[in-house]
């Protein structure tokens, strides 16, 4: 019988955010697959958990993925953790989940902190609809194409960014989205020095010209404004004038009445009565 892969969300800063269930699972599995074993070992030591660790990251996910799948097929249970937060989001755990599904291995989530969602709810921007865009490419052309592709999206956009790329990213966002687009920049979330800056893109670019970016950032960007509906050509015309316009274009009165009713979204009988003053 196959084992189970547990996707365990770990704290993004404050160790007090770890769940009791997460600690229980980490204590019970046969192996913990960690993006950074040194960082995960600090977490395990803090909670007096002693379990075998193996690295599983972007650069070894192919060979380690096969190794983990073989263990799961032998009935072993495995927990996968990222550096911080929820695995499989901008994380090689996504590939491990796919491998498990292909091999009919049970996958379950042990939910907990997600940096993107924490930043979103602190941003003050709309939470009704949002899209997670992850990390932008280091390739200049690909990065600009990505931003151009989402500049007209009306939902709130969530990005992750490293400090050494922040200035370039903000500049490219200003070029793509416009200087007045609102954003929130969140860093050190759940930690003592948590910071959320709520600015326009132009203000953000200028702020970081004088301030050195520090720590990993979540950038939450206001969605584009909904396009205003174009006024219909017949607005301002009376029903009779509306019908006469169609008749002058070659329609007979019956067709003109039917089309006028359709344009206005009202019953044809109402249009007919108004035109004939019944």
Secondary structure by P-SEA (a helix, b strand, c coil): cbbbbbbccccccccccccaaaaaaaacccccccccaaaaaaaaaaaccbbbbbbbccccaaaaaaaaaaaaaabbbbbbbccccccccccaaaaaaaaaaaabbbbbbbccccaaaaaaaaccccccbbbbbccccccaaaaaaaaaaccccccbbbbbbcccaaaaaaaaaaaaccccbbbbbbccccccbbbbbbccaaaaaaaaaccccccbbbbbbbccccccccccccccccaaaaaaaaaaacccaaaaaaaaaaaacccaaaaaaaaacc
